[in-house]
Amino acid sequence: MTATDTDTFEESLNISPGKLAHDLESLPPTERADLWRGLSAEERSAAMPFLHDEIKEGLIETASVAELQNMTENMAASDVAHVIETVTEDVAQDIVDNLSDEAREYVQESLSFDEDQIGRWLRHDDLRFLDTGSVAKVMRRLKVRGLSKYTDKIFLVSRDASYQGAISLSSILEADETRLLVDLPKIENDCTFDPETKISEMATEFRKNHFISAAVVSGDGFLLGRITAEDAVTTLQDEADHQLMSMAGLDEEDDLFAPIGVSAKRRALWLGINLLTAFLASYVIGIFEATVQQLVALAVLMPIVASMGGIAGSQTLTIVIRGLALDKLNESNTRTLLVKELGVGVLNGILWATVVGLVAYAWFGNQALGIIIAAAILVNLIAAAFAGMLIPLALDRLNLDPALSGSVVLTTVTDIIGFMSFLGLATLFLV
């Protein structure tokens, strides 16, 4: 089933597929199942691509073979591939056998690529034309079949299907119908993608260059299909959701109404990791137990030092993770950003160290205590800038997700440095 067919089904619905998917995700499981059962195969086909994976897979698992066959008849190849990977081998074979020869070929092609590669998400809508054809032929086909969404160009191929370039739709509309396509101006600096390119890399290029669509060309020069801005936006949105949820260890919890046991299990690991880091920070405090016992004010002021470092570090961490996600950080500008973040840490450190030092002096009437906590805050904010910058870069270099583990490591670093600097200085100068 081509993207054009999918567009036609979407236009026939009384509610947009995206809104339908949103409504499904907003319902508790029982009500969601009731609504799903009341949808037609066409409505299910249109809504399925917009659902988060966890919810999508739950609905697939409860569907009968006949329901899956009816639903996948109207789905794009990439979405059928996802269904096939979710079900058992026998059910997957039943689904494949029910497809047309063309759809089966596209699905098999999609399955040959990883889920994070462009080849998995190819659109096979009919926007390719022989370079020896005429403008009139293009216009006739577009009038009969209509325009697929996100269409700004057509693609030219030779008789052996090798890619020959692209022509903007505006050039087609402005040209005389008798003109040959080969004589029309091609798009300069036409961007094409290899099918094995990561979908995230494609999304970054689309965002930077404001592409609407682009050709996907094999290594030997054959046009395989196209990728569109919709795919790029979906990818960027998924990455944003992933980063937001990962900061709290919830990157797998797409379903608001996931079972209590499942959600508790997912969150337990994250809580356990945080508990270990808390014990580590407590151990550092324990080293200075005698100091804390002699000056109660230290116990009162300790959370301030750690909290200020944690917030400052989180700000830098967020900036760096965003820069990595948008491909704005590289070897040539990392040093510049580090200097900038250190400068911010120094300026804010001086400002808030002064404020907190004066408050501590006014509160406890101890000038030395005010100076010590001011020094500790300055040290911790500078350390937080270092940590917030270097931790995500190091995790990214190790192919680990900075959004998932960066905040835990950062909190541990700022807590330990904050406690050690504050209690260490207090041990040296107050006790």
FENGIRA-V95175 format. One record per pair of residues at least 6 apart in sequence whose C-alpha atoms are under 8 Angstrom apart, sorted by the first residue. I is the first residue (numbers start at 1). J is the second residue. D is the distance in whole Angstrom. If there is no record, write none. Layout:
BEGIN
i = <I;I>
j = <J;J>
d = <D;D>
END
This chain:
BEGIN
i = <1;1;1;1;1;1;1;2;2;2;2;2;2;2;3;3;3;3;3;4;4;4;4;4;5;6;6;6;6;7;7;9;9;9;9;10;10;10;10;13;17;17;17;17;18;18;20;21;21;21;21;22;24;24;24;25;25;25;25;25;26;27;28;29;33;36;41;41;41;42;42;44;45;45;45;45;46;46;48;48;49;52;52;53;54;54;54;54;55;55;57;57;60;60;60;60;61;61;65;65;65;68;69;69;69;72;72;72;73;73;76;77;77;77;77;77;77;78;78;78;78;78;78;80;81;81;81;81;83;84;84;84;85;96;97;109;109;110;110;110;110;111;112;113;113;113;114;116;116;116;117;117;117;117;117;118;118;118;118;118;118;118;118;119;119;119;119;119;120;121;121;122;122;122;122;122;123;123;123;124;124;124;125;125;127;127;128;128;128;128;129;129;129;129;129;130;130;130;130;131;131;131;131;131;131;131;132;132;132;132;133;133;133;134;134;134;134;134;135;135;135;135;135;135;135;135;136;136;136;139;150;150;150;150;150;151;151;151;152;152;152;152;152;153;153;153;153;153;154;154;154;154;155;155;155;155;155;155;156;156;156;156;156;157;157;157;157;158;161;161;162;162;162;163;163;163;163;165;165;165;166;166;166;167;167;167;167;168;168;171;171;191;191;192;192;192;192;193;193;193;193;193;194;194;194;194;195;195;195;199;199;200;200;200;202;203;203;203;203;203;203;204;204;204;205;206;206;206;207;211;211;212;212;213;213;213;213;214;214;214;215;215;215;215;215;216;216;216;216;216;217;217;217;218;239;242;243;243;243;244;244;245;245;246;246;246;247;247;247;247;247;248;248;249;249;249;250;250;251;253;273;274;277;277;278;280;280;281;281;281;281;284;284;284;285;285;285;288;288;288;291;291;291;291;292;292;292;294;297;298;301;302;302;305;305;305;305;305;305;305;306;306;306;306;306;307;308;308;308;309;309;309;309;309;309;309;309;310;310;310;310;310;312;312;312;312;313;313;313;313;313;313;313;314;314;314;315;316;316;316;316;316;317;317;317;317;317;317;317;320;320;320;320;320;321;321;321;323;338;338;338;341;341;341;342;342;342;345;345;345;345;345;346;346;346;348;349;349;349;349;349;350;352;352;353;353;353;353;353;353;354;356;356;356;357;357;357;357;357;357;358;359;360;360;360;360;361;361;361;361;368;368;369;369;372;372;372;373;375;376;376;376;376;377;377;379;379;380;380;380;380;383;383;384;384;384;387;387;387;388;391;391;391;391;392;392;392;393;395;395;395;396>
j = <73;74;75;76;77;102;103;75;76;77;103;123;124;125;76;123;124;125;148;125;126;147;148;149;74;46;74;75;76;148;149;42;43;46;74;16;17;43;46;43;43;46;47;50;47;50;47;47;48;50;51;51;32;35;36;32;51;55;255;256;256;257;257;257;59;44;67;70;71;71;74;71;71;72;74;75;74;75;56;79;79;254;255;254;252;253;254;255;254;255;83;86;68;83;86;87;86;87;91;94;95;95;94;95;98;80;95;99;98;99;123;103;106;107;110;121;122;107;110;111;120;121;122;107;107;108;110;111;92;91;92;95;92;104;104;119;120;119;120;121;122;120;120;119;120;196;120;198;199;200;195;196;197;198;199;194;195;196;197;198;199;202;227;194;195;196;197;216;195;227;231;216;224;225;226;227;225;226;227;224;225;226;148;225;154;155;154;155;156;157;138;154;155;156;157;156;157;158;159;156;157;158;164;180;181;182;158;180;181;182;180;181;182;177;178;179;180;181;172;175;176;177;178;179;180;181;177;178;179;177;212;213;228;229;230;169;212;213;168;169;170;212;213;166;167;168;169;213;166;167;168;169;163;164;165;166;167;215;163;164;165;166;167;163;164;165;223;164;222;223;221;222;223;217;221;222;223;186;187;190;186;187;190;184;185;186;187;186;187;184;185;214;215;214;215;216;217;202;214;215;216;217;216;217;218;219;216;217;218;232;235;232;235;236;232;229;231;232;233;235;236;232;326;327;211;212;229;232;232;228;229;228;229;226;227;228;229;226;227;228;223;224;225;226;227;223;224;225;226;227;223;224;225;224;325;251;251;403;404;251;403;251;253;403;404;405;403;404;405;406;407;270;404;267;270;404;266;267;404;263;408;408;408;412;412;412;416;412;415;416;419;416;419;420;419;420;423;423;424;427;423;426;427;431;298;299;423;431;364;423;373;419;422;373;376;377;380;418;419;422;380;414;415;418;419;415;377;380;381;377;380;381;383;384;414;415;418;384;410;411;414;415;345;381;384;385;381;384;385;387;388;410;414;388;407;410;388;341;384;385;388;389;387;388;389;391;392;406;407;329;388;389;392;393;392;402;403;329;385;386;389;385;386;389;382;385;386;378;381;382;384;385;378;381;382;381;377;378;379;381;382;378;374;377;373;374;375;376;377;378;374;370;373;374;369;370;371;372;373;374;370;370;366;369;370;373;367;368;369;370;429;430;426;430;422;425;426;422;422;418;421;422;425;418;422;418;421;414;417;418;421;414;417;410;413;414;410;413;414;410;402;406;409;410;402;403;406;402;401;402;406;402>
d = <7;6;6;6;7;8;5;8;6;8;8;7;6;5;6;6;6;5;7;6;8;8;5;8;7;7;6;6;7;7;7;6;8;7;8;7;7;8;6;7;7;5;4;7;6;6;6;5;7;6;6;8;6;7;8;7;7;7;7;8;8;8;6;7;8;7;7;6;5;7;7;6;5;7;6;6;8;7;7;8;6;6;8;7;8;8;6;7;7;6;8;7;7;7;8;8;8;7;6;7;8;7;8;5;6;6;7;8;8;6;8;7;6;5;6;8;8;7;6;8;6;5;7;7;6;8;7;6;8;8;5;8;8;6;8;8;8;6;4;7;7;7;8;6;5;7;6;6;6;8;7;5;5;4;5;8;5;6;6;6;5;8;8;8;4;6;8;8;8;7;8;8;8;6;6;6;6;5;6;8;5;7;7;8;5;6;6;5;6;7;7;7;6;5;6;6;5;6;7;5;6;6;7;8;6;5;8;6;6;6;6;6;8;7;6;6;4;5;6;7;7;5;6;6;6;6;4;6;8;8;6;7;6;7;7;8;7;7;6;5;8;7;7;6;5;4;5;8;6;6;6;7;8;8;6;4;7;7;6;5;5;6;8;5;5;7;7;7;6;6;5;4;6;7;6;5;5;6;7;7;6;6;7;7;7;5;6;7;7;7;8;6;7;6;5;6;6;8;7;6;5;6;6;6;6;7;6;7;6;8;7;8;7;7;7;8;8;4;7;7;7;8;6;7;8;7;7;7;8;8;7;6;5;7;6;4;6;6;6;6;7;8;6;4;7;6;6;5;5;7;5;6;7;7;8;5;8;5;7;8;8;5;8;6;4;8;6;6;8;8;7;8;8;7;6;6;7;7;8;7;8;7;8;6;7;8;8;7;6;6;8;7;7;7;7;8;8;7;8;8;7;7;6;7;6;6;8;7;7;8;8;7;7;7;7;5;7;6;7;8;8;6;5;5;7;8;7;8;7;7;5;5;8;6;5;7;7;7;7;6;6;7;8;6;6;7;7;4;6;7;5;7;8;6;7;8;8;7;8;6;5;6;8;4;6;8;7;8;8;8;8;6;7;8;7;7;7;5;8;7;7;6;8;8;6;6;7;8;5;5;8;6;7;7;6;8;6;4;8;6;7;6;8;8;7;4;7;8;6;6;6;7;7;6;8;4;6;8;6;5;6;8;8;7;5;8;5;8;7;5;8;7;8;8;7;6;7;6;8;6;5;5;8;7;8;8;7;6;6;5;8;7;8;8;8;6;6;7;8;7;8;6;8;7;5;8;6;8;7;6;8;6>
END
